[in-house]
Amino acid sequence: MLAKYTRLFFLSFFQTLKNRNALVGLSVFLITCLLIFDNLWKVIAIRIGQEGLNGSLLLWYIASNEWILVSVPQLHEEIEDEVKNGQFTYMLPRPISYLGACFSRGLGKLFANLIVLGIVTFGFAYWKTGVFPLHPLPFFLFLLIGFAVGALALLALILIGLSSFWIGQVAPLYSVWEKLYLTLGGLMIPLTIYPDWLQNVANATLFPILLGERSALLLDFSYHKWLCVSVKLGIWMAGICLLITMLYALGLKKIQHEGG
Amino acid sequence: MFFLSLLKVSIRASITQKGAFVCDLLLMIFNNLIFIALWWIFFDRFKEIGNWKMADMIALNAIGLGAYGLMRVFFGGVINLSKTILNGSLDIFLTQPKNVLLHILMSTSYPKGFGHLLSAFILIVIGDLYSHVGSILIGITTGALVFTSIAVIAHSAVFFLGSVDIVAKKYCESIYLFSLYPTNIYSDMLQIMMFTLVPAGVITYLPVELIRAFSYEKLIYLILISALFVLLAFVFFGLGLRRYESGNQFSIKT
């Protein structure tokens, strides 16, 4: 039953690995962003009176955020294209779930990106700082969470992509998602700068799990914190899966009524 | 005349679905206000950064958003240029007796751009920047040209490197993001990068400096640098076009 999805996963995984130019380009892009954000955070750290912040760990923290941010493929655009050009309807009679196929394809791309960009990002961070922030087992657990978080981001993009059943273009919705991701996730500036009420709002969303809270494990790891992040991640995943299923069912109903 | 008519048709086409247009407009304004709110929180607490105050940040955002919006409305074809090249859709433009690059760029207009332009207008009102409208408009125009040129160069990389469209897209998005930060906070090496490889400084920082202390020298610099980026875009696209292999696609462009 799962064999067809596994095949799709591997197909997409190896296709992504084969596109070496794109991976090299993404790696160069990622390191550029890393340097810019590192500089930016250091300036802000001085401004907010946290000069004592460990520069090496800061680079690892930003590297961890960028790793996820750059690796997640733009699955929402593919779904939008398939819904808009009608290709989606051709896939309906096939003995494979459209959503499952989408997710498998996306996951293949995501994992290939995460592996290659993970080596580049963390390799660069180690080369630049000469410090490895965690022992092997906690670091392995941290990486594991990274892969799961990537899958969560992918699910969120599927949700955005499915909105193309109703709205003209999903790009504006994606822009809002991206801005909230960066601001409430704690990449643009540290969440601690925000007033308490906004920090509470941010913590009630999934964005800190995707970026800041997860990356903070690198700075101060404990199994308890790791477990907390994992549980929150599981809850968000279940919630988004439920939303996707509902939205997809509604979208299908719309297609059946109005045509594809 | 042809390009003016093309632009008119593209813009009309982008706003035909009124409901979707209004929805896009509101989403983009909300999206942009999130960022402004973030800076407002920051400056409320720290008053200034690198000698820049909130008023300067509002001007910077007005120019950045306006430039990005203008690019999307007038040169929207650049957003999916790499896809156009990769799937062989360039063929239909090559058969027409008009400048290929301009034709592609102006053949699409995105309603999202109007949201950015409206956000820029709102910021001019909020920031009480009426006395600097001239400089802001110059900044928006040069910024839009630099945004478009850089995007053309990035997307043209697919002529040489194959399917690197995702890299081009992420690179263009990052330039937009970094253009909404004050460039003067970066260290020396990164500042050079911000005026060359990631020219966010040319798009927003230079025009804001023009507003802070106007001089004709700065204005000429800004115009010359922008013109250089435009020239580079045409050269790079032209070089790439020589390597283009037809997709053998049969289609008609009306």
Interface residues (C-beta under 8 A of the other chain):
Chain A: N19 N21 A22 G25 L26 F29 T32 C33 L35 I36 N39 L40 V43 I44 R47 I48 V70 P73 Q74 I167 G168 Q169 A171 P172 L173 S175 V176 K179 L180 L182 T183 M188 I189 I193 Y194 P195 L198
Chain B: Q17 G19 A20 F21 C23 D24 L27 M28 F30 N31 I34 F35 L38 I41 F42 R45 F46 I49 G50 Y110 P111 K112 G115 A157 L161 G162 S163 V164 I166 V167 K169 K170 Y171 S174 L177 F178 Y181 I185 Y186 S187 L190 M193 L197 V198
